């Protein structure tokens, strides 16, 4: 049931396919991305929420559509072309078509001075303006000239698009897995979360038994999660049923693992995440909720109070390529994506298997007569059953698997087979 499958290359291939799409908080790039995800998991449903719809204190904005953008010099040569890299245009730019001198042109250009060879990612969602992005090196080399600037874009009453998947289990209690898709061509920041998430969904759908119900959400960041929760009875159901949740962001590189705590850091999600990471990558980085930055902000907001933490490889805002053209397909890897997938799969395994157990005899049980202990005692022979004996010592009906794992220093996925053997030998029962 929980056999590890190597699918990092498949996840990477999906990222590569979606990399060229020009995404924003609305528009066809989001729809293209969802369509690609639905090719992996057709059960994902797509929802369109009209511009002007209230989403708590926010409002769904006008939809943005861009067809082309460029800057030409006086010789008619394109010195910047949106079709060569979609970061060259400020997100949500209004249309423009005019000739300017160098001084005026520079008013509309954004660079990243501390990374002179990188194109920055810049947006202006909620204030109408236009702009272009280029490297600082290109900016510094611009000669005195006249320039034709052109953006073929449109802002109109359209809709915000999001995807949803509910995978039912034996219990109505839910696990939330949320991720976002609203950035243009950036691999780790944008594509790794949806790609890892959809393969987790595919795996869960393949299981014959699931205790919990799983809610997968694919939204534009911030406005998308707010819009999703404000629709119908979504928030009511989530507040009543969600027992744990993860927001997946920047999970494609292979430098480290990171986790952003829930608002108070004391939920079941926090406990599970720390337990799994301490065995997979003990040097993982743990961040306070004060270092939040993605949709864990919305899910933990006062009055919403969902137990959702942020899970990353290199955390957003903490790696140098973040929000620049350097966040390309070379930054992520099949191994990095596989690692993130494995962590989340283990978190789900822990959650599904976490129970309290009670040993069913007084004193230490005689394991040898049940075939659970070496029949010859010799130095070294005890080591293979140490974990079983340690598990038995704390299977007193008070500790769940996570607590026992933390006490004896053995991963939950290694304790589960021990529990199954002891149950089969009538030495152990589930008490909660």
C-alpha positions in Angstrom: 0.0 0.0 0.0 2.8 2.4 0.9 5.4 1.2 -1.5 7.8 4.0 -2.5 7.5 4.8 -6.2 10.2 6.8 -8.1 8.2 9.4 -10.0 10.5 12.5 -9.7 11.2 12.4 -13.4 7.5 12.4 -14.3 6.9 15.3 -11.9 9.8 17.2 -13.5 8.5 16.5 -17.0 5.1 18.0 -16.0 6.9 21.1 -14.7 8.8 21.4 -18.0 5.6 21.2 -20.0 3.9 24.0 -17.9 7.0 26.2 -17.7 6.2 28.4 -20.8 2.6 29.3 -19.7 2.2 32.9 -18.8 0.2 32.7 -15.6 -1.1 35.5 -13.4 -3.8 35.7 -10.8 -6.4 35.3 -13.6 -6.4 34.4 -17.2 -5.7 31.7 -19.7 -2.3 30.7 -18.2 -4.1 29.5 -15.1 -6.5 27.6 -17.3 -3.7 26.0 -19.3 -2.0 24.9 -16.1 -5.2 23.4 -14.7 -5.7 21.5 -18.0 -2.3 20.1 -17.7 -2.9 18.9 -14.2 -6.3 17.4 -15.2 -4.4 15.3 -17.8 -2.8 13.6 -14.8 -5.9 13.7 -12.5 -9.1 14.2 -14.6 -11.2 14.3 -11.4 -10.0 17.8 -10.7 -13.0 20.2 -11.1 -12.5 23.7 -12.5 -14.4 26.7 -11.2 -14.8 30.2 -12.6 -15.6 33.0 -10.2 -16.8 36.3 -11.9 -14.8 39.5 -11.5 -16.4 41.7 -8.8 -17.3 38.8 -6.6 -16.6 39.5 -2.9 -14.1 37.3 -1.2 -14.2 38.4 2.5 -12.4 41.8 2.5 -11.2 41.4 -1.1 -12.8 41.5 -4.5 -12.1 39.3 -7.5 -10.3 41.6 -9.9 -10.7 42.0 -13.6 -9.2 39.3 -15.8 -5.9 40.1 -17.5 -5.0 38.9 -20.9 -1.8 39.6 -22.8 -1.0 38.8 -26.4 2.3 40.5 -27.1 4.8 43.1 -25.8 8.1 44.5 -26.9 10.5 47.4 -27.0 12.0 48.4 -30.3 14.9 50.8 -30.9 14.9 53.4 -33.7 16.1 50.9 -36.2 13.1 48.7 -35.5 15.1 46.0 -33.7 13.4 44.4 -30.7 15.6 44.9 -27.7 13.0 43.2 -25.4 10.4 40.6 -26.4 7.7 39.1 -24.2 7.6 36.1 -26.4 11.2 35.3 -25.5 10.6 35.5 -21.8 7.2 36.3 -20.2 8.9 38.0 -17.1 9.8 40.9 -19.4 6.4 42.4 -18.7 5.1 43.7 -15.4 2.1 41.4 -14.5 -1.3 43.0 -15.1 0.3 45.8 -17.3 -2.3 48.0 -19.0 -1.9 48.4 -22.8 0.5 50.9 -24.3 1.7 51.9 -27.8 3.9 54.9 -28.0 7.4 56.3 -28.8 9.6 57.6 -25.9 13.1 58.8 -25.4 15.6 57.0 -23.1 14.8 59.1 -20.0 11.1 58.3 -20.3 11.7 54.6 -21.1 13.7 54.2 -17.9 10.7 55.3 -15.9 8.9 52.1 -17.1 11.7 49.6 -16.6 12.3 47.4 -13.5 15.6 45.6 -12.7 17.2 43.7 -9.9 20.4 45.6 -9.2 21.8 43.1 -6.8 21.5 40.4 -9.5 22.5 42.2 -12.6 22.1 39.3 -15.0 18.6 38.3 -13.8 15.2 39.5 -15.0 13.0 40.4 -11.9 9.4 39.3 -11.5 7.2 42.4 -10.9 3.5 42.7 -10.7 0.9 45.5 -10.2 -2.4 43.6 -9.7 -4.4 46.3 -7.9 -3.1 49.5 -9.4 -3.3 50.2 -13.1 0.1 50.7 -14.7 2.4 49.3 -17.3 6.0 48.3 -17.2 8.8 46.2 -18.5 11.5 44.1 -16.8 15.0 43.5 -17.9 18.4 42.7 -16.5 20.4 45.5 -14.9 23.2 44.7 -17.4 20.8 45.4 -20.3 19.5 48.5 -18.6 23.0 49.9 -18.1 23.8 49.3 -21.7 20.8 51.2 -23.2 22.0 53.9 -25.6 20.4 57.3 -26.2 17.8 56.7 -28.7 14.0 56.8 -29.4 12.1 53.6 -28.4 8.8 52.2 -29.5 7.1 50.6 -26.5 4.2 48.2 -27.0 2.0 46.1 -24.8 -1.0 44.3 -26.3 -3.0 43.5 -23.2 -6.6 43.8 -21.9 -8.3 44.1 -18.5 -11.9 43.1 -18.6 -14.7 41.6 -16.6 -13.9 37.9 -16.7 -13.2 35.5 -13.9 -10.8 34.0 -11.5 -10.1 30.3 -12.1 -9.3 27.6 -9.5 -9.3 23.8 -9.3 -10.6 21.5 -6.6 -10.5 17.8 -5.9 -12.2 16.0 -3.0 -11.1 12.4 -2.4 -13.5 10.8 0.0 -12.3 8.5 2.8 -14.0 6.5 5.6 -14.1 9.6 7.8 -15.5 13.1 7.0 -12.5 14.5 8.7 -10.3 16.1 6.1 -6.7 16.8 5.2 -6.1 19.9 3.1 -3.4 20.1 0.5 -3.2 23.5 -1.1 -0.9 25.0 -3.7 -0.8 28.0 -6.1 -0.4 28.7 -9.8 -0.3 32.4 -10.5 3.3 33.1 -11.5 4.8 33.1 -15.0 7.9 31.1 -16.0 9.5 30.4 -12.6 10.0 26.7 -11.9 10.6 26.2 -8.1 8.4 29.1 -7.0 5.5 28.3 -9.3 5.4 24.8 -10.8 6.9 22.5 -8.2 3.9 22.8 -5.8 1.1 22.0 -8.3 3.2 19.2 -9.9 4.0 17.4 -6.6 0.5 17.9 -5.4 -1.2 16.4 -8.4 0.9 13.3 -8.2 0.1 13.0 -4.5 -3.6 13.2 -5.5 -3.0 10.5 -8.2 -1.4 8.2 -5.6 -4.2 8.7 -3.1 -6.9 8.0 -5.7 -5.1 4.7 -6.4 -5.5 3.5 -2.8 -8.3 1.1 -1.9 -8.5 2.3 1.7 -8.3 5.8 3.0 -9.3 6.8 6.5 -9.4 10.5 5.9 -11.0 12.6 3.2 -8.5 14.7 1.2 -9.2 18.2 -0.2 -6.8 19.4 -2.9 -7.0 23.1 -3.8 -5.2 24.7 -6.8 -5.6 28.5 -6.6 -3.9 31.8 -7.5 -2.0 32.8 -4.4 -3.8 35.0 -1.8 -6.8 36.1 -3.8 -7.4 32.5 -4.8 -7.4 31.0 -1.4 -9.6 33.8 -0.1 -12.0 33.4 -3.0 -12.1 29.6 -2.5 -12.9 29.8 1.2 -15.6 32.4 0.6 -17.5 30.3 -1.9 -20.6 28.5 -0.7 -20.0 26.4 2.5 -16.3 25.7 1.8 -15.1 27.5 4.9 -17.8 26.1 7.1 -16.9 22.6 6.0 -13.2 23.2 6.3 -13.5 24.7 9.8 -15.6 21.7 10.9 -13.5 18.9 9.3 -9.9 19.9 8.5 -7.6 18.2 11.1 -4.3 18.9 9.2 -3.1 20.7 6.1 -0.1 21.7 4.1 0.5 24.6 1.7 3.1 23.4 -0.9 5.4 26.0 -2.2 8.9 25.9 -3.7 9.3 22.1 -3.4 11.5 21.4 -6.4 15.2 22.1 -5.5 17.5 19.8 -3.6 19.2 22.1 -1.2 17.3 21.6 2.0 13.8 21.1 3.4 11.9 23.9 5.1 8.7 24.1 7.2 6.7 27.2 8.2 4.9 26.6 11.5 1.2 27.2 11.9 0.3 30.4 13.8 1.0 28.9 17.2 3.1 25.9 16.1 1.1 23.4 18.2 -1.2 21.6 15.7 -1.2 18.1 14.6 0.2 19.3 11.3 3.2 20.8 13.1 3.7 17.5 15.1 3.6 15.3 12.0 5.8 17.6 9.8 8.5 17.8 12.4 8.4 14.0 13.1 8.8 13.1 9.4 11.5 15.7 8.6 13.7 14.8 11.6 14.2 11.3 10.1 14.4 12.3 6.4 16.5 15.4 6.8 17.5 16.2 10.4 19.0 19.6 9.4 15.7 20.9 8.0 14.9 24.5 8.5 12.0 25.5 10.7 10.5 29.0 10.4 8.2 30.9 12.7 4.8 31.9 11.4 6.2 35.4 11.5 8.2 34.3 8.4 5.0 33.3 6.5 4.5 34.4 2.9 2.2 32.1 1.0 -1.3 30.9 1.5 -0.6 29.6 5.0 -1.3 33.2 5.9 -4.9 33.0 4.8 -5.6 29.5 6.2 -4.3 30.6 9.7 -5.9 34.0 9.8 -8.0 34.8 12.9 -11.5 33.5 12.5 -10.4 30.9 9.9 -7.9 29.2 12.1 -7.1 26.1 10.0 -4.1 23.9 11.0 -2.1 24.5 7.8 1.6 24.9 7.7 3.9 25.8 4.8 6.1 23.1 3.4 9.1 23.9 1.0 12.5 22.7 0.0 14.3 26.1 -0.1 11.7 28.5 1.4 10.3 31.3 -0.7 12.2 34.5 -0.3 15.2 32.6 1.2 17.0 31.4 -2.0 18.7 33.9 -4.4 16.9 32.9 -7.6 13.5 33.6 -6.0 11.2 35.8 -8.1 13.7 36.2 -10.9 14.5 34.5 -14.3 17.1 32.5 -12.4 14.3 30.3 -11.0 14.3 28.2 -14.2 14.1 24.5 -14.9 17.8 24.1 -14.0 17.0 25.1 -10.4 14.7 22.2 -9.8 15.5 18.5 -10.3 13.8 15.1 -10.4 15.5 14.2 -7.2 14.4 17.4 -5.5 10.8 16.9 -6.5 10.9 13.2 -5.5 12.2 14.2 -2.1 9.3 16.6 -1.5 6.8 14.0 -2.8 8.3 11.4 -0.3 8.0 13.8 2.6 4.4 14.5 1.9 3.6 10.9 1.3 5.2 10.1 4.6 3.2 12.8 6.3 0.0 11.3 4.9 1.2 7.8 6.0 1.8 9.0 9.5 -1.6 10.7 9.7 -3.5 7.7 8.3 -1.7 5.2 10.7 -1.6 7.3 13.9 -3.3 5.4 16.6 -2.9 4.6 20.3 -2.0 1.0 21.1 -2.1 -1.1 24.3 0.1 -4.1 25.0 -2.0 -7.1 26.0 0.0 -8.9 28.7 1.6 -8.1 32.0 5.3 -7.7 32.0 7.5 -8.0 29.0 6.0 -10.5 26.6 7.9 -13.6 25.6 8.6 -12.9 21.9 10.7 -16.0 21.2 7.8 -18.4 21.5 5.9 -16.3 18.9 8.8 -16.2 16.5 9.4 -12.6 17.2 12.8 -12.9 19.0 16.1 -14.6 18.2 16.2 -18.1 19.8 19.9 -17.8 20.3 21.2 -15.0 22.5 24.5 -13.6 21.2 26.1 -10.2 21.0 24.4 -8.3 18.2 21.3 -10.6 17.9 19.3 -8.2 20.2 19.7 -5.2 17.9 17.1 -6.3 15.4 14.4 -6.5 18.0 15.4 -3.3 19.9 12.8 -1.2 18.1 10.1 -3.8 18.9 11.0 -3.9 22.5 11.1 -0.2 22.8 7.8 0.1 21.0 6.3 -2.4 23.5 7.7 -0.4 26.4 5.7 2.7 25.4 2.6 1.0 24.0 0.7 1.7 27.2 -2.5 3.1 25.6 -1.4 6.6 26.3 1.0 7.3 23.4 0.1 7.4 19.8 2.5 6.3 17.1 4.0 9.8 16.6 4.7 10.1 20.3 6.3 6.7 20.5 8.4 7.5 17.3 9.7 10.6 19.0 10.5 8.8 22.2 12.3 5.8 20.7 13.8 7.5 17.7 12.4 5.3 15.0 10.3 6.5 12.0 6.6 5.8 12.1 6.8 3.9 8.8 9.2 1.4 10.6 7.0 1.2 13.6 3.8 0.3 11.6 5.1 -3.2 10.6 6.1 -3.8 14.2 2.5 -3.0 15.4 1.1 -5.2 12.7 3.2 -8.2 13.8 2.3 -7.7 17.5 -1.4 -7.4 16.6 -1.2 -10.6 14.5 0.4 -12.3 17.6 -2.5 -11.1 19.8 -0.1 -9.0 21.9 -1.4 -5.6 20.9 -4.7 -3.9 20.4 -5.8 -0.4 19.2 -7.4 1.6 22.0 -7.9 4.9 20.1 
